[in-house]
Amino acid sequence: MEKLVITGGNKLRGTIKISGAKNAAVAIIPAAILSDGVCLLENIPDIEDVNIIDEILGKMGASVRHISTSSIEIDPGGIKEPVAAYDLVRHMRASSYLMGALLGKCLRADVALPGGCDFGVRPVDQHLKGFGILGATHNIEDDMIKIKADKLVGNHIYLDVVSVGATVNVMLAAVKAEGRTTIENAAREPHIVDLANFLNSMGADVRGAGTDVIKINGVKTLRGTTYSIIPDQIEAGTYMAAVCCAGGDVIIQNVIPKHLESITAKLREMGVFIEEFDDSVRVVSDGKLKRCNVTTMPHPGFPTDMQPQIAALLSTADGTSIVNEAVWDNRFRYVEELRRMGANITVDGSLAIIKGVEKLTGAPVKATDLRAGAAMIVAALGAIGTTQIEDIRHIQRGYEDVVGKLSSVGADIKLVDDDDNMMKN
Ligand code: UD1
């Protein structure tokens, strides 16, 4: 078992380069199944979630070839059986995208109920509603969702909740349906736009992505393509938060500053100096932060995937802050871990009331999920003493080379093997 060992107090200085977006990659890799040719995907992050989805595609018969650490070539020609069993999908929420991709390609998808981060009930009713309106039927047997259609016909779909996953899945099923599909109340996240751009580069006709109405004119075939995915908004936000907590002056490179607007706005409210350039942002902080309130919302609101990291920052802000988690039912499991480090946080339903303390103190903590783990890293970088973070497999799902990137700007962070205490870099 590996753990991260971080000693706080070092100011961070230098440049961090952001990798490709996890949430775009885990939608676009399954989307490549829809192609009749070979897709070359670039700027793919070197993370566990990508390895898992690659493995799933490979086991289904696709040829997945890593050209470099950041590019993969996918030839879905060998996929015969549209089946993804539980042992493959259990670790990964985004494996639910196989439903839309396989249904779009084969008019059939048997996919086990997905795993992923545990922050409350994660229903797929809107995904299934969308497939149903396009003409598919489904049943659930032995924890497998079995979906099939004689044909898919474009239609009008209103999503009852703004769901990234349902928007992606309906897009995947609709690109090759007959006629026009309109998705209303669609999610507007940057990775939805990225997926639409990827699909269009294969010859699809998807318009309006990035707004709440997406229109898709079905096409008969999709060709192979070369596509470079967007930078990771949440990875960038996490390193911005790390600089704010530790203090320092860091350029975060390879970002789209527009995607970071809600994060930048909150950090500025907390007194942090942020300068925006074409494809980078500079973050300057003395580690002293002002209180603020945060409510998570679908894009362009403040992202729920930055909620734990911002709460870690507010733990040492000047005054009392309220964080309202309005997307997920149960996304405060990390609070217990921050409390071990001395944070004063009370949870009341969807609210976390955070009374800023002078400093956090290093302690043994757990990464209870991916972004919770990110929050522990942020907190540890500004804490007095040493923090040991366990269960880092969650962090490895979504952050490429976190040790290398933070070490390069001066953080004292090491990956340690629990069994023999052997240091790894
Ligand atoms: C995606 C992200 C995840 C992020 C979340 C919200 C990926 C791989 N994961 O997850 O990191 O936290 O968006 O930004 O991109 N809902 C329903 N019925 C459904 C689907 C969703 O009620 O059929 C609800 C959920 O319970 C939740 C809300 O809608 O309260 C948003 O969920 P959704 O946007 O679907 O999240 P994911 O796509 O799973």
Boltz pocket constraint, residues with backbone or C-beta under 6 A from the ligand:
constraints:
  - pocket:
      binder: B
      contacts: [[A, 23], [A, 26], [A, 93], [A, 94], [A, 121], [A, 122], [A, 123], [A, 124], [A, 125], [A, 126], [A, 127], [A, 128], [A, 161], [A, 162], [A, 163], [A, 164], [A, 165], [A, 166], [A, 187], [A, 297], [A, 298], [A, 304], [A, 305], [A, 326], [A, 327], [A, 328], [A, 329]]
      max_distance: 6.0
